[in-house]
Amino acid sequence: MPFLFRCLVLVLVFGSFCLVAQTTDETYQGVSETSYLIGDFPKEKALVSFTNPGDPRQFFLRKETKAAFLKLKEEYKKDYPQERQEPFLISAHRSFSEQKSIWEDKYSGKKKMREPVKDKTPSQIISLILEFSSAPGTSRHHWGTDIDINALENSYFEKGGRGETFYIWMKKNAHRFGFCQPYSPKSERGGKGYNEEKWHWSYAPLSNKFQRAWVEAYKKGKLNFRGKFQGSDFLGDLPLEYVTSINPDCAKID
């Protein structure tokens, strides 16, 4: 991001001088706000890479998210040095095109869901997809602030699951590192939004800012998804509802 220059001219009794200060706004890392919010940018430009130990897969996320996750991992290992199942990433940033692929695979029936899409209306198919998957341009994963950890099944983190100890620890400690579980039980979110995802954690100091910016841009008509992917013409204002139906505890983290 190029430096922004501000010149403050103060006129004093003894003359005047110009004070030049260099400031930077790294919020969008040189990407336009709209493109960043919907995940339509080269990930290498705004994000940093991350690999789990012994895992060749490469993930991308904000540098702030990465630093906070590494601190979280370190602290968890201190608390449970004998625990073999340490925190690791299974998903992080997803681009608009990647989310579109996930969405359209489900919309077309290529990827199975809880129920088949055959003979269903577009609205019924969309309702099924939105149980767990975001429409392209509306996913928190676009921002590089949100990560999926260890498994994509709630049972993994529940009583008797391999991740039970870790999840209990996260519920108690994640906020210390800036993380929250955005998709907590729906009963805590007015019964709206995606189903609960115990694996999905968000770096709130940044994601809160991006969520506010997304909502403002959407309400101003800057984010228009009609015609951009299958079923997009039938979404109505569902994008706004799902982006804002978040665990209220997230907003408490600065």
C-alpha atoms as a printed R data frame, in Angstrom:
    type eleno elety resid chain resno       x       y       z
1   ATOM     1    CA   MET     A     1   0.000   0.000   0.000
2   ATOM     2    CA   PRO     A     2   1.572   3.347  -1.023
3   ATOM     3    CA   PHE     A     3   2.125   5.879   1.681
4   ATOM     4    CA   LEU     A     4  -0.469   8.580   2.060
5   ATOM     5    CA   PHE     A     5   0.924  11.991   2.736
6   ATOM     6    CA   ARG     A     6  -0.729  14.611   4.804
7   ATOM     7    CA   CYS     A     7   0.563  18.144   5.095
8   ATOM     8    CA   LEU     A     8  -0.507  20.239   8.023
9   ATOM     9    CA   VAL     A     9   0.309  23.926   7.660
10  ATOM    10    CA   LEU     A    10   0.266  25.898  10.881
11  ATOM    11    CA   VAL     A    11   0.475  29.628  10.676
12  ATOM    12    CA   LEU     A    12   2.218  31.020  13.702
13  ATOM    13    CA   VAL     A    13   3.336  34.446  14.788
14  ATOM    14    CA   PHE     A    14   6.841  33.571  13.688
15  ATOM    15    CA   GLY     A    15   5.868  32.244  10.285
16  ATOM    16    CA   SER     A    16   4.577  28.951   8.984
17  ATOM    17    CA   PHE     A    17   5.829  25.443   8.504
18  ATOM    18    CA   CYS     A    18   4.618  22.238   6.920
19  ATOM    19    CA   LEU     A    19   4.497  19.042   8.929
20  ATOM    20    CA   VAL     A    20   4.441  15.981   6.679
21  ATOM    21    CA   ALA     A    21   3.309  12.704   8.220
22  ATOM    22    CA   GLN     A    22   3.359   9.343   6.525
23  ATOM    23    CA   THR     A    23   0.346   7.168   7.200
24  ATOM    24    CA   THR     A    24  -0.776   3.831   5.835
25  ATOM    25    CA   ASP     A    25  -4.137   2.124   5.689
26  ATOM    26    CA   GLU     A    26  -3.522  -1.597   5.511
27  ATOM    27    CA   THR     A    27  -7.153  -2.625   5.919
28  ATOM    28    CA   TYR     A    28  -7.537  -3.848   2.338
29  ATOM    29    CA   GLN     A    29  -3.880  -4.389   1.463
30  ATOM    30    CA   GLY     A    30  -4.031  -2.421  -1.786
31  ATOM    31    CA   VAL     A    31  -7.220  -4.168  -2.968
32  ATOM    32    CA   SER     A    32 -10.373  -2.144  -3.624
33  ATOM    33    CA   GLU     A    33 -12.853  -2.379  -0.766
34  ATOM    34    CA   THR     A    34 -15.600  -3.990  -2.829
35  ATOM    35    CA   SER     A    35 -13.281  -6.578  -4.380
36  ATOM    36    CA   TYR     A    36 -11.841  -7.462  -0.991
37  ATOM    37    CA   LEU     A    37 -15.202  -7.855   0.725
38  ATOM    38    CA   ILE     A    38 -16.455 -10.361  -1.879
39  ATOM    39    CA   GLY     A    39 -13.162 -12.251  -2.165
40  ATOM    40    CA   ASP     A    40 -12.425 -11.201  -5.735
41  ATOM    41    CA   PHE     A    41  -8.686 -10.527  -5.496
42  ATOM    42    CA   PRO     A    42  -5.359 -12.390  -5.863
43  ATOM    43    CA   LYS     A    43  -4.814 -14.004  -2.464
44  ATOM    44    CA   GLU     A    44  -1.043 -13.547  -2.667
45  ATOM    45    CA   LYS     A    45  -1.517  -9.773  -2.782
46  ATOM    46    CA   ALA     A    46  -3.302  -9.331   0.538
47  ATOM    47    CA   LEU     A    47  -2.726 -12.534   2.499
48  ATOM    48    CA   VAL     A    48   0.103 -14.691   3.811
49  ATOM    49    CA   SER     A    49   0.569 -18.434   3.507
50  ATOM    50    CA   PHE     A    50   0.331 -21.020   6.259
51  ATOM    51    CA   THR     A    51   1.133 -24.724   6.342
52  ATOM    52    CA   ASN     A    52   0.480 -27.222   9.105
53  ATOM    53    CA   PRO     A    53   3.552 -29.157  10.264
54  ATOM    54    CA   GLY     A    54   4.038 -32.174   8.014
55  ATOM    55    CA   ASP     A    55   1.179 -31.119   5.729
56  ATOM    56    CA   PRO     A    56   1.943 -29.988   2.140
57  ATOM    57    CA   ARG     A    57  -1.337 -28.094   1.783
58  ATOM    58    CA   GLN     A    58  -0.993 -24.319   1.672
59  ATOM    59    CA   PHE     A    59  -3.577 -22.016   3.201
60  ATOM    60    CA   PHE     A    60  -3.860 -18.231   2.973
61  ATOM    61    CA   LEU     A    61  -5.029 -15.832   5.669
62  ATOM    62    CA   ARG     A    62  -4.386 -12.383   7.069
63  ATOM    63    CA   LYS     A    63  -1.040 -11.978   8.751
64  ATOM    64    CA   GLU     A    64  -2.859 -10.881  11.911
65  ATOM    65    CA   THR     A    65  -4.986 -14.048  11.858
66  ATOM    66    CA   LYS     A    66  -1.909 -16.213  11.370
67  ATOM    67    CA   ALA     A    67  -0.027 -14.585  14.243
68  ATOM    68    CA   ALA     A    68  -3.001 -14.955  16.585
69  ATOM    69    CA   PHE     A    69  -3.553 -18.605  15.612
70  ATOM    70    CA   LEU     A    70   0.101 -19.462  16.231
71  ATOM    71    CA   LYS     A    71  -0.112 -17.905  19.694
72  ATOM    72    CA   LEU     A    72  -3.303 -19.837  20.371
73  ATOM    73    CA   LYS     A    73  -1.665 -23.106  19.315
74  ATOM    74    CA   GLU     A    74   1.342 -22.424  21.509
75  ATOM    75    CA   GLU     A    75  -0.799 -21.705  24.557
76  ATOM    76    CA   TYR     A    76  -2.953 -24.786  24.014
77  ATOM    77    CA   LYS     A    77   0.131 -26.993  23.801
78  ATOM    78    CA   LYS     A    78   1.379 -25.512  27.069
79  ATOM    79    CA   ASP     A    79  -1.908 -26.339  28.770
80  ATOM    80    CA   TYR     A    80  -2.102 -29.839  27.248
81  ATOM    81    CA   PRO     A    81   1.475 -30.970  26.473
82  ATOM    82    CA   GLN     A    82   0.427 -34.618  26.236
83  ATOM    83    CA   GLU     A    83  -2.475 -33.970  23.857
84  ATOM    84    CA   ARG     A    84  -1.643 -35.566  20.514
85  ATOM    85    CA   GLN     A    85  -4.406 -33.807  18.597
86  ATOM    86    CA   GLU     A    86  -3.181 -30.232  18.357
87  ATOM    87    CA   PRO     A    87  -5.018 -27.459  16.456
88  ATOM    88    CA   PHE     A    88  -4.474 -27.421  12.685
89  ATOM    89    CA   LEU     A    89  -6.119 -25.698   9.731
90  ATOM    90    CA   ILE     A    90  -8.310 -27.471   7.219
91  ATOM    91    CA   SER     A    91  -9.585 -24.303   5.505
92  ATOM    92    CA   ALA     A    92  -8.888 -20.573   5.549
93  ATOM    93    CA   HIS     A    93  -9.316 -18.006   2.757
94  ATOM    94    CA   ARG     A    94 -11.630 -18.911  -0.085
95  ATOM    95    CA   SER     A    95 -11.965 -16.709  -3.152
96  ATOM    96    CA   PHE     A    96 -15.202 -15.731  -4.860
97  ATOM    97    CA   SER     A    97 -14.546 -18.285  -7.604
98  ATOM    98    CA   GLU     A    98 -13.795 -21.055  -5.092
99  ATOM    99    CA   GLN     A    99 -16.991 -20.315  -3.187
100 ATOM   100    CA   LYS     A   100 -18.888 -20.214  -6.477
101 ATOM   101    CA   SER     A   101 -17.620 -23.703  -7.310
102 ATOM   102    CA   ILE     A   102 -18.779 -25.049  -3.930
103 ATOM   103    CA   TRP     A   103 -22.150 -23.334  -4.292
104 ATOM   104    CA   GLU     A   104 -22.842 -24.479  -7.849
105 ATOM   105    CA   ASP     A   105 -21.776 -28.061  -7.149
106 ATOM   106    CA   LYS     A   106 -24.469 -28.140  -4.481
107 ATOM   107    CA   TYR     A   107 -27.018 -26.185  -6.479
108 ATOM   108    CA   SER     A   108 -26.717 -28.542  -9.439
109 ATOM   109    CA   GLY     A   109 -26.831 -31.658  -7.275
110 ATOM   110    CA   LYS     A   110 -23.268 -32.639  -8.143
111 ATOM   111    CA   LYS     A   111 -22.391 -32.508  -4.459
112 ATOM   112    CA   LYS     A   112 -24.857 -34.265  -2.174
113 ATOM   113    CA   MET     A   113 -26.545 -32.469   0.685
114 ATOM   114    CA   ARG     A   114 -28.983 -33.518   3.380
115 ATOM   115    CA   GLU     A   115 -31.660 -33.887   0.695
116 ATOM   116    CA   PRO     A   116 -31.417 -34.241  -3.109
117 ATOM   117    CA   VAL     A   117 -32.140 -31.155  -5.209
118 ATOM   118    CA   LYS     A   118 -34.255 -32.993  -7.782
119 ATOM   119    CA   ASP     A   119 -37.768 -31.529  -8.160
120 ATOM   120    CA   LYS     A   120 -36.988 -28.726  -5.698
121 ATOM   121    CA   THR     A   121 -37.587 -25.056  -6.460
122 ATOM   122    CA   PRO     A   122 -34.621 -22.641  -6.573
123 ATOM   123    CA   SER     A   123 -35.635 -21.245  -3.179
124 ATOM   124    CA   GLN     A   124 -35.758 -24.725  -1.656
125 ATOM   125    CA   ILE     A   125 -32.326 -25.581  -3.052
126 ATOM   126    CA   ILE     A   126 -30.890 -22.313  -1.735
127 ATOM   127    CA   SER     A   127 -32.336 -23.019   1.702
128 ATOM   128    CA   LEU     A   128 -30.591 -26.400   1.724
129 ATOM   129    CA   ILE     A   129 -27.235 -24.953   0.649
130 ATOM   130    CA   LEU     A   130 -27.423 -22.183   3.234
131 ATOM   131    CA   GLU     A   131 -27.536 -24.664   6.061
132 ATOM   132    CA   PHE     A   132 -23.738 -24.780   5.904
133 ATOM   133    CA   SER     A   133 -22.427 -22.998   2.782
134 ATOM   134    CA   SER     A   134 -22.340 -19.305   1.920
135 ATOM   135    CA   ALA     A   135 -23.323 -17.761  -1.365
136 ATOM   136    CA   PRO     A   136 -20.308 -16.438  -3.310
137 ATOM   137    CA   GLY     A   137 -19.439 -12.932  -2.201
138 ATOM   138    CA   THR     A   138 -20.987 -13.399   1.249
139 ATOM   139    CA   SER     A   139 -18.551 -15.790   2.941
140 ATOM   140    CA   ARG     A   140 -16.458 -14.689   5.901
141 ATOM   141    CA   HIS     A   141 -13.729 -16.885   4.453
142 ATOM   142    CA   HIS     A   142 -13.241 -14.269   1.724
143 ATOM   143    CA   TRP     A   143 -11.638 -11.938   4.264
144 ATOM   144    CA   GLY     A   144  -8.723 -14.084   5.440
145 ATOM   145    CA   THR     A   145  -9.962 -13.744   9.012
146 ATOM   146    CA   ASP     A   146 -11.855 -17.018   9.354
147 ATOM   147    CA   ILE     A   147 -10.476 -20.511   9.729
148 ATOM   148    CA   ASP     A   148 -11.830 -24.035   9.939
149 ATOM   149    CA   ILE     A   149  -9.982 -26.185  12.461
150 ATOM   150    CA   ASN     A   150  -9.401 -29.951  12.657
151 ATOM   151    CA   ALA     A   151 -12.714 -31.368  11.347
152 ATOM   152    CA   LEU     A   152 -15.911 -30.356   9.562
153 ATOM   153    CA   GLU     A   153 -18.177 -32.326  11.868
154 ATOM   154    CA   ASN     A   154 -19.708 -31.029  15.086
155 ATOM   155    CA   SER     A   155 -19.527 -34.538  16.581
156 ATOM   156    CA   TYR     A   156 -15.715 -34.340  16.508
157 ATOM   157    CA   PHE     A   157 -15.866 -31.529  19.097
158 ATOM   158    CA   GLU     A   158 -18.687 -32.917  21.213
159 ATOM   159    CA   LYS     A   159 -18.685 -35.270  24.182
160 ATOM   160    CA   GLY     A   160 -16.548 -38.311  23.406
161 ATOM   161    CA   GLY     A   161 -15.108 -36.798  20.226
162 ATOM   162    CA   ARG     A   162 -11.377 -36.420  19.566
163 ATOM   163    CA   GLY     A   163 -11.710 -32.643  19.711
164 ATOM   164    CA   GLU     A   164 -13.794 -32.408  22.883
165 ATOM   165    CA   THR     A   165 -10.912 -31.208  25.064
166 ATOM   166    CA   PHE     A   166  -9.827 -28.671  22.478
167 ATOM   167    CA   TYR     A   167 -13.342 -27.277  21.979
168 ATOM   168    CA   ILE     A   168 -13.892 -26.845  25.717
169 ATOM   169    CA   TRP     A   169 -10.569 -25.018  25.886
170 ATOM   170    CA   MET     A   170 -11.495 -22.817  22.903
171 ATOM   171    CA   LYS     A   171 -14.817 -21.825  24.426
172 ATOM   172    CA   LYS     A   172 -12.953 -20.669  27.505
173 ATOM   173    CA   ASN     A   173  -9.820 -19.150  25.963
174 ATOM   174    CA   ALA     A   174 -10.261 -18.286  22.269
175 ATOM   175    CA   HIS     A   175 -11.324 -14.706  23.016
176 ATOM   176    CA   ARG     A   176  -7.917 -14.050  24.607
177 ATOM   177    CA   PHE     A   177  -6.402 -14.386  21.145
178 ATOM   178    CA   GLY     A   178  -9.162 -12.482  19.336
179 ATOM   179    CA   PHE     A   179 -11.130 -15.494  18.122
180 ATOM   180    CA   CYS     A   180 -14.842 -16.222  18.389
181 ATOM   181    CA   GLN     A   181 -17.129 -18.939  17.032
182 ATOM   182    CA   PRO     A   182 -19.367 -16.970  14.634
183 ATOM   183    CA   TYR     A   183 -21.814 -19.791  14.051
184 ATOM   184    CA   SER     A   184 -22.737 -20.735  17.592
185 ATOM   185    CA   PRO     A   185 -26.073 -22.520  18.289
186 ATOM   186    CA   LYS     A   186 -28.810 -20.856  16.233
187 ATOM   187    CA   SER     A   187 -30.823 -20.320  19.401
188 ATOM   188    CA   GLU     A   188 -28.212 -17.684  20.334
189 ATOM   189    CA   ARG     A   189 -28.712 -15.949  16.972
190 ATOM   190    CA   GLY     A   190 -32.467 -15.582  16.844
191 ATOM   191    CA   GLY     A   191 -32.813 -18.859  14.969
192 ATOM   192    CA   LYS     A   192 -31.294 -17.281  11.853
193 ATOM   193    CA   GLY     A   193 -28.241 -17.903   9.719
194 ATOM   194    CA   TYR     A   194 -26.171 -21.004   9.115
195 ATOM   195    CA   ASN     A   195 -26.309 -24.084  11.296
196 ATOM   196    CA   GLU     A   196 -23.847 -24.326  14.161
197 ATOM   197    CA   GLU     A   197 -20.212 -24.896  13.143
198 ATOM   198    CA   LYS     A   198 -17.980 -25.795  16.057
199 ATOM   199    CA   TRP     A   199 -14.976 -25.901  13.718
200 ATOM   200    CA   HIS     A   200 -15.298 -22.347  12.380
201 ATOM   201    CA   TRP     A   201 -13.442 -19.562  14.214
202 ATOM   202    CA   SER     A   202 -13.084 -15.918  13.310
203 ATOM   203    CA   TYR     A   203 -10.387 -13.378  14.140
204 ATOM   204    CA   ALA     A   204 -12.841 -10.777  15.372
205 ATOM   205    CA   PRO     A   205 -10.647  -7.630  15.560
206 ATOM   206    CA   LEU     A   206 -10.610  -7.678  11.747
207 ATOM   207    CA   SER     A   207 -13.720  -9.647  10.811
208 ATOM   208    CA   ASN     A   208 -15.929  -7.264  12.803
209 ATOM   209    CA   LYS     A   209 -14.611  -4.381  10.671
210 ATOM   210    CA   PHE     A   210 -15.112  -6.279   7.429
211 ATOM   211    CA   GLN     A   211 -18.617  -7.323   8.418
212 ATOM   212    CA   ARG     A   212 -19.600  -3.707   9.104
213 ATOM   213    CA   ALA     A   213 -18.052  -2.614   5.806
214 ATOM   214    CA   TRP     A   214 -19.815  -5.433   3.921
215 ATOM   215    CA   VAL     A   215 -23.208  -4.479   5.384
216 ATOM   216    CA   GLU     A   216 -22.697  -0.805   4.530
217 ATOM   217    CA   ALA     A   217 -21.631  -1.630   0.960
218 ATOM   218    CA   TYR     A   218 -24.578  -3.991   0.498
219 ATOM   219    CA   LYS     A   219 -27.108  -1.450   1.748
220 ATOM   220    CA   LYS     A   220 -25.637   1.148  -0.629
221 ATOM   221    CA   GLY     A   221 -26.100  -1.220  -3.552
222 ATOM   222    CA   LYS     A   222 -22.384  -1.725  -4.155
223 ATOM   223    CA   LEU     A   223 -22.671  -5.503  -3.830
224 ATOM   224    CA   ASN     A   224 -24.927  -6.978  -6.474
225 ATOM   225    CA   PHE     A   225 -24.886 -10.736  -6.998
226 ATOM   226    CA   ARG     A   226 -27.718 -11.099  -9.523
227 ATOM   227    CA   GLY     A   227 -26.624 -13.158 -12.495
228 ATOM   228    CA   LYS     A   228 -23.235 -13.963 -10.961
229 ATOM   229    CA   PHE     A   229 -23.907 -17.641 -10.126
230 ATOM   230    CA   GLN     A   230 -26.648 -20.262 -10.271
231 ATOM   231    CA   GLY     A   231 -29.647 -19.290  -8.189
232 ATOM   232    CA   SER     A   232 -28.364 -15.789  -7.484
233 ATOM   233    CA   ASP     A   233 -31.527 -14.190  -8.855
234 ATOM   234    CA   PHE     A   234 -33.566 -15.910  -6.130
235 ATOM   235    CA   LEU     A   235 -31.504 -14.790  -3.126
236 ATOM   236    CA   GLY     A   236 -33.382 -11.599  -2.319
237 ATOM   237    CA   ASP     A   237 -31.984 -10.144   0.910
238 ATOM   238    CA   LEU     A   238 -30.798 -13.483   2.258
239 ATOM   239    CA   PRO     A   239 -27.138 -12.384   1.891
240 ATOM   240    CA   LEU     A   240 -27.702  -9.585   4.407
241 ATOM   241    CA   GLU     A   241 -29.504 -11.886   6.824
242 ATOM   242    CA   TYR     A   242 -26.797 -14.547   6.746
243 ATOM   243    CA   VAL     A   243 -23.854 -12.151   6.956
244 ATOM   244    CA   THR     A   244 -25.325 -10.503  10.050
245 ATOM   245    CA   SER     A   245 -26.654 -13.593  11.872
246 ATOM   246    CA   ILE     A   246 -23.512 -14.011  13.938
247 ATOM   247    CA   ASN     A   247 -22.719 -15.047  17.509
248 ATOM   248    CA   PRO     A   248 -23.201 -11.803  19.522
249 ATOM   249    CA   ASP     A   249 -20.039 -12.582  21.500
250 ATOM   250    CA   CYS     A   250 -17.961 -11.776  18.399
251 ATOM   251    CA   ALA     A   251 -18.927  -8.107  18.621
252 ATOM   252    CA   LYS     A   252 -17.504  -7.927  22.159
253 ATOM   253    CA   ILE     A   253 -13.958  -8.514  20.871
254 ATOM   254    CA   ASP     A   254 -12.078  -5.397  19.771
